[in-house]
Amino acid sequence: MTTVNIISLNKTYPNQSAPVLKDFSLSIHDGEMVAFLGPSGSGKSTLLKLITGIERPDSGDIQFDDSSILNIDPNKRGAVLMFQKSYLFPFLNVEDNIGFGLKVQGASSQIIHAEVKRMLNLIGLPGIEKRKSGQLSGGEGQRVALARALVTNPKLLLLDEPLSSLDTEVRINLQEVIRNIQRELGVTTIFVTHDLGEAMAMSDRMALLLNGEIVALDTPENLFHRPRSLAAAKFMGVSTFLSGDPLIVQKEACSSSDKVFAIRPEHIRVQKDTCDQSMPGVVSDCVFRGEYVEYLVAVDGTHVRARMSMPAPMFPHGAQVFVKFPREHLFEVQNQESA
């Protein structure tokens, strides 16, 4: 399909002093799905606008298969954007909505009919060709919008938070649908989301964006368990950072007090008895959350957040406990906000 190279992009909007993208570079492999994850204003949507041609960069380049697309008309770049809402044409039925792009390209009615039927089978909604868009549920509408985006065989599929307005059950189901279709077709895909769980479930790699820069780029597994920088670790839900204290990290893990180690809340143990690699603390909060218990424990002048899967002990406020930081789950992070 398509490899994408984004090379040193810079973009500052008028009347804004700070750039929304700063020397942004990224290579996306053929057939790969990369999730762009970050807060509002981090540059995710701007990047999609630059790729589709809605906006132009101040400098830098975007290449499909080693050829620049910046001087190609937006409708000829082969990059298709799917939005948060389906934006189906209300006056057209499902078949005409899906086949619209093929009709614009001059395809025959026989080809359009066959391709629409193929796409409806692919998205799991066969036989709804004549249904009006207003008769579709939110999830069905997004499936039809996905079929409309894919029917023209695009070089690059861009998904701008397409599931954010859907109910949880429908959203999880569509995560699987989109991921399976993307794999089956092998279309190179960029997926923009605020949702960490969604990004991990759907992507081959995740790019964490903060203030117009990539602060981390790796597989979901690596970024979740061992992010390399403070900024990435904080974004991935890590809140406990430890200096090189031999009581905690032991000589095998740390030889310098300048080093900073982190640990995920799921790997911290809260218990009544002391043990190796533990520190005394006082329970500030203990909340039962169904599948796990969440603790907030005051330890050595700071608060440590831990999550323990059920069955797990419930401690009252003010209880004296010991917090264990298992050495095998500690990982070093760079003591900067980006890496």
C-alpha positions as a LaTeX table, in Angstrom:
\begin{tabular}{lrrr}
\hline
Residue & $x$ (\AA) & $y$ (\AA) & $z$ (\AA) \\
\hline
Met1 & 0.00 & 0.00 & 0.00 \\
Thr2 & 1.70 & 3.19 & 1.20 \\
Thr3 & 4.60 & 4.33 & 3.33 \\
Val4 & 4.32 & 7.81 & 4.83 \\
Asn5 & 7.27 & 10.03 & 5.72 \\
Ile6 & 6.62 & 13.23 & 7.64 \\
Ile7 & 9.78 & 15.32 & 7.58 \\
Ser8 & 10.53 & 18.29 & 9.85 \\
Leu9 & 7.05 & 19.81 & 9.71 \\
Asn10 & 6.55 & 23.22 & 11.28 \\
Lys11 & 3.22 & 24.98 & 11.59 \\
Thr12 & 2.21 & 28.14 & 13.44 \\
Tyr13 & $-1.27$ & 29.57 & 13.05 \\
Pro14 & $-1.78$ & 33.32 & 12.56 \\
Asn15 & $-2.02$ & 35.33 & 15.78 \\
Gln16 & $-0.41$ & 32.52 & 17.77 \\
Ser17 & 3.10 & 32.90 & 19.15 \\
Ala18 & 3.74 & 29.22 & 19.82 \\
Pro19 & 3.96 & 26.71 & 16.95 \\
Val20 & 1.37 & 23.94 & 16.94 \\
Leu21 & 3.93 & 21.59 & 15.34 \\
Lys22 & 7.68 & 21.89 & 15.88 \\
Asp23 & 10.16 & 20.06 & 13.64 \\
Phe24 & 7.76 & 17.11 & 13.55 \\
Ser25 & 9.10 & 13.96 & 11.90 \\
Leu26 & 7.66 & 10.46 & 11.71 \\
Ser27 & 7.81 & 7.46 & 9.38 \\
Ile28 & 4.79 & 5.16 & 9.08 \\
His29 & 5.26 & 1.73 & 7.55 \\
Asp30 & 3.22 & 0.21 & 4.76 \\
Gly31 & 0.01 & $-1.22$ & 6.20 \\
Glu32 & 0.70 & 0.04 & 9.73 \\
Met33 & $-1.81$ & 1.65 & 12.06 \\
Val34 & $-0.28$ & 4.41 & 14.17 \\
Ala35 & $-2.29$ & 6.12 & 16.90 \\
Phe36 & $-1.67$ & 9.79 & 17.67 \\
Leu37 & $-2.46$ & 10.30 & 21.32 \\
Gly38 & $-2.39$ & 13.57 & 23.21 \\
Pro39 & $-4.44$ & 16.32 & 24.86 \\
Ser40 & $-6.32$ & 19.02 & 22.97 \\
Gly41 & $-3.90$ & 21.46 & 21.35 \\
Ser42 & $-1.08$ & 18.95 & 21.03 \\
Gly43 & $-1.11$ & 19.10 & 17.23 \\
Lys44 & $-2.98$ & 15.90 & 16.34 \\
Ser45 & $-5.76$ & 17.41 & 14.23 \\
Thr46 & $-3.38$ & 19.91 & 12.62 \\
Leu47 & $-1.27$ & 17.04 & 11.39 \\
Leu48 & $-4.30$ & 15.46 & 9.70 \\
Lys49 & $-5.16$ & 18.81 & 8.08 \\
Leu50 & $-1.65$ & 19.09 & 6.68 \\
Ile51 & $-1.75$ & 15.57 & 5.26 \\
Thr52 & $-5.14$ & 16.08 & 3.60 \\
Gly53 & $-4.23$ & 19.53 & 2.28 \\
Ile54 & $-6.73$ & 21.51 & 4.35 \\
Glu55 & $-3.72$ & 23.39 & 5.72 \\
Arg56 & $-0.17$ & 23.89 & 4.45 \\
Pro57 & 2.96 & 23.61 & 6.60 \\
Asp58 & 5.27 & 26.57 & 7.12 \\
Ser59 & 8.16 & 24.24 & 6.31 \\
Gly60 & 8.93 & 20.56 & 6.00 \\
Asp61 & 7.55 & 17.85 & 3.75 \\
Ile62 & 5.03 & 15.00 & 3.63 \\
Gln63 & 5.82 & 12.06 & 1.38 \\
Phe64 & 3.83 & 9.07 & 0.20 \\
Asp65 & 6.17 & 6.33 & $-1.03$ \\
Asp66 & 9.10 & 8.81 & $-1.11$ \\
Ser67 & 7.22 & 11.36 & $-3.25$ \\
Ser68 & 6.08 & 14.71 & $-1.86$ \\
Ile69 & 2.33 & 15.33 & $-1.83$ \\
Leu70 & 2.43 & 19.01 & $-0.85$ \\
Asn71 & 1.91 & 20.25 & $-4.41$ \\
Ile72 & $-0.80$ & 17.71 & $-5.20$ \\
Asp73 & $-4.44$ & 18.84 & $-5.01$ \\
Pro74 & $-6.11$ & 17.63 & $-1.82$ \\
Asn75 & $-8.69$ & 15.53 & $-3.70$ \\
Lys76 & $-5.92$ & 13.73 & $-5.60$ \\
Arg77 & $-3.61$ & 12.84 & $-2.69$ \\
Gly78 & $-5.35$ & 9.56 & $-1.88$ \\
Ala79 & $-5.71$ & 10.43 & 1.82 \\
Val80 & $-9.26$ & 9.91 & 3.14 \\
Leu81 & $-10.39$ & 11.46 & 6.42 \\
Met82 & $-13.10$ & 9.95 & 8.63 \\
Phe83 & $-14.50$ & 12.27 & 11.31 \\
Gln84 & $-16.07$ & 11.99 & 14.77 \\
Lys85 & $-19.50$ & 12.01 & 13.14 \\
Ser86 & $-20.46$ & 10.04 & 10.07 \\
Tyr87 & $-21.59$ & 13.09 & 8.05 \\
Leu88 & $-23.55$ & 10.89 & 5.65 \\
Phe89 & $-25.57$ & 12.67 & 2.98 \\
Pro90 & $-29.10$ & 12.71 & 4.44 \\
Phe91 & $-30.78$ & 12.80 & 1.01 \\
Leu92 & $-28.97$ & 9.66 & $-0.20$ \\
Asn93 & $-29.48$ & 6.04 & 0.79 \\
Val94 & $-26.69$ & 3.82 & 2.07 \\
Glu95 & $-25.68$ & 2.55 & $-1.36$ \\
Asp96 & $-25.42$ & 6.05 & $-2.80$ \\
Asn97 & $-23.51$ & 7.31 & 0.24 \\
Ile98 & $-20.92$ & 4.56 & 0.03 \\
Gly99 & $-20.65$ & 4.74 & $-3.75$ \\
Phe100 & $-20.42$ & 8.53 & $-3.95$ \\
Gly101 & $-16.63$ & 8.62 & $-4.28$ \\
Leu102 & $-16.65$ & 5.98 & $-7.01$ \\
Lys103 & $-19.34$ & 7.90 & $-8.88$ \\
Val104 & $-17.21$ & 11.05 & $-8.76$ \\
Gln105 & $-14.33$ & 8.99 & $-10.19$ \\
Gly106 & $-16.55$ & 7.93 & $-13.11$ \\
Ala107 & $-17.05$ & 4.27 & $-12.19$ \\
Ser108 & $-19.91$ & 2.43 & $-13.87$ \\
Ser109 & $-23.11$ & 1.63 & $-11.98$ \\
Gln110 & $-22.27$ & $-2.09$ & $-12.12$ \\
Ile111 & $-18.87$ & $-1.53$ & $-10.47$ \\
Ile112 & $-20.38$ & 0.78 & $-7.86$ \\
His113 & $-23.09$ & $-1.73$ & $-6.99$ \\
Ala114 & $-20.58$ & $-4.57$ & $-6.67$ \\
Glu115 & $-18.15$ & $-2.53$ & $-4.58$ \\
Val116 & $-20.90$ & $-1.27$ & $-2.27$ \\
Lys117 & $-22.06$ & $-4.83$ & $-1.71$ \\
Arg118 & $-18.48$ & $-5.90$ & $-0.97$ \\
Met119 & $-17.98$ & $-3.08$ & 1.52 \\
Leu120 & $-21.28$ & $-3.76$ & 3.30 \\
Asn121 & $-20.22$ & $-7.36$ & 3.77 \\
Leu122 & $-16.87$ & $-6.17$ & 5.04 \\
Ile123 & $-18.40$ & $-3.88$ & 7.69 \\
Gly124 & $-20.93$ & $-6.52$ & 8.74 \\
Leu125 & $-24.07$ & $-4.78$ & 7.44 \\
Pro126 & $-25.13$ & $-6.71$ & 4.32 \\
Gly127 & $-28.44$ & $-5.94$ & 2.68 \\
Ile128 & $-28.99$ & $-2.35$ & 3.87 \\
Glu129 & $-28.25$ & $-0.68$ & 0.54 \\
Lys130 & $-31.62$ & 1.07 & 0.28 \\
Arg131 & $-31.87$ & 2.24 & 3.88 \\
Lys132 & $-31.78$ & 6.00 & 4.47 \\
Ser133 & $-28.97$ & 7.42 & 6.59 \\
Gly134 & $-31.51$ & 8.75 & 9.10 \\
Gln135 & $-32.60$ & 5.18 & 9.80 \\
Leu136 & $-29.14$ & 4.14 & 10.99 \\
Ser137 & $-27.93$ & 3.97 & 14.57 \\
Gly138 & $-24.76$ & 5.84 & 15.53 \\
Gly139 & $-22.65$ & 2.72 & 15.25 \\
Glu140 & $-24.19$ & 1.74 & 11.91 \\
Gly141 & $-23.63$ & 5.26 & 10.59 \\
Gln142 & $-19.94$ & 5.10 & 11.47 \\
Arg143 & $-19.62$ & 1.71 & 9.79 \\
Val144 & $-21.18$ & 3.12 & 6.63 \\
Ala145 & $-18.86$ & 6.14 & 6.85 \\
Leu146 & $-15.92$ & 3.73 & 7.12 \\
Ala147 & $-17.13$ & 1.86 & 4.04 \\
Arg148 & $-17.46$ & 5.16 & 2.15 \\
Ala149 & $-13.88$ & 6.06 & 3.12 \\
Leu150 & $-12.44$ & 2.71 & 2.07 \\
Val151 & $-14.40$ & 1.98 & $-1.12$ \\
Thr152 & $-12.10$ & 4.17 & $-3.25$ \\
Asn153 & $-9.04$ & 2.18 & $-2.08$ \\
Pro154 & $-7.20$ & 5.15 & $-0.50$ \\
Lys155 & $-3.46$ & 5.28 & $-0.01$ \\
Leu156 & $-3.89$ & 6.50 & 3.55 \\
Leu157 & $-6.84$ & 6.30 & 5.95 \\
Leu158 & $-7.08$ & 9.06 & 8.55 \\
Leu159 & $-9.39$ & 8.53 & 11.53 \\
Asp160 & $-10.11$ & 11.63 & 13.61 \\
Glu161 & $-11.66$ & 10.28 & 16.83 \\
Pro162 & $-14.40$ & 8.44 & 14.88 \\
Leu163 & $-15.73$ & 6.62 & 17.96 \\
Ser164 & $-15.76$ & 9.39 & 20.56 \\
Ser165 & $-19.51$ & 10.10 & 20.33 \\
Leu166 & $-20.61$ & 6.46 & 20.67 \\
Asp167 & $-21.74$ & 4.49 & 23.70 \\
Thr168 & $-19.11$ & 2.33 & 25.38 \\
Glu169 & $-20.40$ & $-1.04$ & 24.16 \\
Val170 & $-20.78$ & 0.16 & 20.57 \\
Arg171 & $-17.39$ & 1.85 & 20.75 \\
Ile172 & $-15.59$ & $-1.30$ & 21.88 \\
Asn173 & $-17.31$ & $-3.33$ & 19.17 \\
Leu174 & $-16.31$ & $-0.84$ & 16.48 \\
Gln175 & $-12.72$ & $-0.81$ & 17.70 \\
Glu176 & $-12.56$ & $-4.48$ & 16.79 \\
Val177 & $-14.38$ & $-3.94$ & 13.49 \\
Ile178 & $-12.09$ & $-1.13$ & 12.34 \\
Arg179 & $-8.93$ & $-2.95$ & 13.43 \\
Asn180 & $-9.93$ & $-6.17$ & 11.68 \\
Ile181 & $-10.89$ & $-4.37$ & 8.46 \\
Gln182 & $-7.67$ & $-2.36$ & 8.51 \\
Arg183 & $-5.63$ & $-5.52$ & 8.84 \\
Glu184 & $-7.59$ & $-7.35$ & 6.15 \\
Leu185 & $-7.20$ & $-4.54$ & 3.62 \\
Gly186 & $-3.67$ & $-3.62$ & 4.68 \\
Val187 & $-4.39$ & 0.10 & 4.40 \\
Thr188 & $-1.90$ & 2.41 & 6.10 \\
Thr189 & $-3.79$ & 4.24 & 8.83 \\
Ile190 & $-3.37$ & 7.14 & 11.23 \\
Phe191 & $-5.77$ & 7.07 & 14.17 \\
Val192 & $-6.24$ & 10.18 & 16.34 \\
Thr193 & $-7.73$ & 9.75 & 19.81 \\
His194 & $-7.74$ & 11.12 & 23.37 \\
Asp195 & $-8.50$ & 7.65 & 24.72 \\
Leu196 & $-5.48$ & 5.70 & 25.96 \\
Gly197 & $-7.31$ & 2.37 & 26.07 \\
Glu198 & $-8.56$ & 2.84 & 22.52 \\
Ala199 & $-5.10$ & 3.69 & 21.23 \\
Met200 & $-3.59$ & 0.61 & 22.89 \\
Ala201 & $-6.32$ & $-1.70$ & 21.59 \\
Met202 & $-6.13$ & $-0.58$ & 17.96 \\
Ser203 & $-2.60$ & 0.51 & 17.04 \\
Asp204 & 0.64 & $-1.13$ & 16.00 \\
Arg205 & 2.52 & 1.86 & 17.42 \\
Met206 & 1.49 & 4.86 & 19.48 \\
Ala207 & 2.90 & 8.36 & 19.16 \\
Leu208 & 2.41 & 10.54 & 22.23 \\
Leu209 & 2.14 & 14.23 & 21.29 \\
Leu210 & 2.66 & 17.09 & 23.70 \\
Asn211 & 2.98 & 20.72 & 22.60 \\
Gly212 & 3.50 & 19.85 & 18.96 \\
Glu213 & 6.24 & 17.27 & 19.51 \\
Ile214 & 6.45 & 13.50 & 19.80 \\
Val215 & 7.56 & 12.70 & 23.34 \\
Ala216 & 7.34 & 8.93 & 22.87 \\
Leu217 & 6.89 & 6.47 & 20.01 \\
Asp218 & 6.67 & 2.74 & 20.58 \\
Thr219 & 4.40 & $-0.28$ & 20.66 \\
Pro220 & 1.44 & $-0.05$ & 23.04 \\
Glu221 & 2.96 & $-2.75$ & 25.26 \\
Asn222 & 6.28 & $-0.98$ & 25.64 \\
Leu223 & 4.74 & 2.44 & 26.22 \\
Phe224 & 2.33 & 1.10 & 28.81 \\
His225 & 4.79 & $-0.95$ & 30.83 \\
Arg226 & 8.06 & 0.98 & 30.40 \\
Pro227 & 7.76 & 4.51 & 28.98 \\
Arg228 & 11.18 & 6.09 & 28.69 \\
Ser229 & 10.59 & 9.67 & 29.80 \\
Leu230 & 8.83 & 11.46 & 32.63 \\
Ala231 & 6.37 & 13.10 & 30.25 \\
Ala232 & 5.47 & 9.82 & 28.58 \\
Ala233 & 5.20 & 7.98 & 31.90 \\
Lys234 & 2.85 & 10.60 & 33.34 \\
Phe235 & 0.66 & 10.49 & 30.26 \\
Met236 & 0.51 & 6.70 & 30.47 \\
Gly237 & $-0.87$ & 6.85 & 34.01 \\
Val238 & 2.32 & 6.47 & 36.05 \\
Ser239 & 2.35 & 8.72 & 39.12 \\
Thr240 & 5.06 & 7.19 & 41.34 \\
Phe241 & 8.66 & 8.24 & 40.68 \\
Leu242 & 11.52 & 7.21 & 42.96 \\
Ser243 & 15.05 & 8.55 & 43.23 \\
Gly244 & 17.97 & 6.16 & 43.56 \\
Asp245 & 17.23 & 5.00 & 47.09 \\
Pro246 & 18.87 & 1.65 & 47.90 \\
Leu247 & 15.97 & 0.82 & 50.25 \\
Ile248 & 13.66 & 0.77 & 47.25 \\
Val249 & 15.58 & $-0.12$ & 44.14 \\
Gln250 & 18.46 & $-2.09$ & 45.67 \\
Lys251 & 22.02 & $-2.19$ & 44.33 \\
Glu252 & 21.03 & $-4.43$ & 41.42 \\
Ala253 & 18.77 & $-1.74$ & 39.98 \\
Cys254 & 20.42 & 1.55 & 40.78 \\
Ser255 & 23.92 & 2.80 & 41.42 \\
Ser256 & 23.32 & 6.55 & 41.27 \\
Ser257 & 21.03 & 8.76 & 43.30 \\
Asp258 & 20.62 & 10.96 & 40.20 \\
Lys259 & 18.60 & 8.26 & 38.47 \\
Val260 & 14.80 & 8.30 & 38.54 \\
Phe261 & 12.79 & 5.11 & 38.59 \\
Ala262 & 9.07 & 4.70 & 37.97 \\
Ile263 & 6.53 & 1.99 & 38.65 \\
Arg264 & 2.96 & 1.48 & 37.45 \\
Pro265 & 0.20 & 1.64 & 40.08 \\
Glu266 & $-0.84$ & $-1.93$ & 39.21 \\
His267 & 2.55 & $-3.23$ & 40.32 \\
Ile268 & 2.66 & $-1.54$ & 43.74 \\
Arg269 & 1.59 & $-3.70$ & 46.69 \\
Val270 & $-0.12$ & $-2.37$ & 49.83 \\
Gln271 & 0.05 & $-4.75$ & 52.79 \\
Lys272 & $-0.08$ & $-4.95$ & 56.56 \\
Asp273 & 3.39 & $-6.48$ & 57.10 \\
Thr274 & 6.83 & $-5.18$ & 56.23 \\
Cys275 & 9.04 & $-6.95$ & 53.71 \\
Asp276 & 12.03 & $-6.39$ & 51.45 \\
Gln277 & 11.65 & $-3.36$ & 49.11 \\
Ser278 & 8.84 & $-1.86$ & 51.20 \\
Met279 & 8.34 & 1.43 & 53.03 \\
Pro280 & 5.90 & 2.34 & 55.82 \\
Gly281 & 2.91 & 4.51 & 54.98 \\
Val282 & $-0.49$ & 5.75 & 56.11 \\
Val283 & $-3.66$ & 5.12 & 54.12 \\
Ser284 & $-5.26$ & 8.35 & 52.91 \\
Asp285 & $-7.93$ & 6.69 & 50.78 \\
Cys286 & $-9.07$ & 3.20 & 49.84 \\
Val287 & $-11.72$ & 2.80 & 47.11 \\
Phe288 & $-13.38$ & $-0.38$ & 45.89 \\
Arg289 & $-13.73$ & $-0.19$ & 42.09 \\
Gly290 & $-15.13$ & $-3.62$ & 41.31 \\
Glu291 & $-12.29$ & $-5.40$ & 39.57 \\
Tyr292 & $-9.65$ & $-3.74$ & 41.75 \\
Val293 & $-9.07$ & $-1.66$ & 44.87 \\
Glu294 & $-7.37$ & 1.71 & 44.51 \\
Tyr295 & $-5.23$ & 3.04 & 47.35 \\
Leu296 & $-3.75$ & 6.43 & 48.09 \\
Val297 & $-1.00$ & 6.07 & 50.69 \\
Ala298 & 1.17 & 8.76 & 52.27 \\
Val299 & 4.78 & 7.52 & 52.06 \\
Asp300 & 7.80 & 9.56 & 53.10 \\
Gly301 & 6.19 & 12.93 & 52.45 \\
Thr302 & 4.45 & 12.06 & 49.21 \\
His303 & 1.33 & 10.19 & 48.08 \\
Val304 & 1.58 & 6.87 & 46.27 \\
Arg305 & $-1.33$ & 5.57 & 44.20 \\
Ala306 & $-1.66$ & 1.79 & 43.91 \\
Arg307 & $-4.19$ & $-0.55$ & 42.30 \\
Met308 & $-4.54$ & $-4.16$ & 43.40 \\
Ser309 & $-6.76$ & $-6.69$ & 41.61 \\
Met310 & $-9.45$ & $-8.44$ & 43.61 \\
Pro311 & $-9.33$ & $-10.07$ & 46.02 \\
Ala312 & $-7.51$ & $-7.23$ & 47.76 \\
Pro313 & $-7.61$ & $-5.94$ & 51.34 \\
Met314 & $-9.65$ & $-2.89$ & 52.31 \\
Phe315 & $-7.82$ & $-0.58$ & 54.73 \\
Pro316 & $-9.52$ & 2.20 & 56.72 \\
His317 & $-8.40$ & 5.80 & 56.51 \\
Gly318 & $-5.32$ & 6.31 & 58.69 \\
Ala319 & $-4.30$ & 2.65 & 58.75 \\
Gln320 & $-0.58$ & 1.93 & 59.13 \\
Val321 & 0.57 & $-0.14$ & 56.16 \\
Phe322 & 3.66 & $-1.02$ & 54.15 \\
Val323 & 4.00 & $-0.21$ & 50.47 \\
Lys324 & 6.10 & $-2.60$ & 48.41 \\
Phe325 & 7.83 & $-1.53$ & 45.19 \\
Pro326 & 8.81 & $-4.85$ & 43.50 \\
Arg327 & 12.23 & $-4.45$ & 41.98 \\
Glu328 & 11.34 & $-6.36$ & 38.80 \\
His329 & 8.67 & $-3.77$ & 37.94 \\
Leu330 & 10.82 & $-0.66$ & 38.43 \\
Phe331 & 12.06 & 1.01 & 35.27 \\
Glu332 & 14.32 & 3.99 & 34.72 \\
Val333 & 12.97 & 7.13 & 33.09 \\
Gln334 & 14.89 & 10.04 & 31.66 \\
Asn335 & 14.75 & 12.94 & 34.05 \\
Gln336 & 13.41 & 15.34 & 31.41 \\
Glu337 & 9.89 & 16.19 & 30.32 \\
Ser338 & 10.50 & 14.86 & 26.80 \\
Ala339 & 12.57 & 12.21 & 25.13 \\
\hline
\end{tabular}
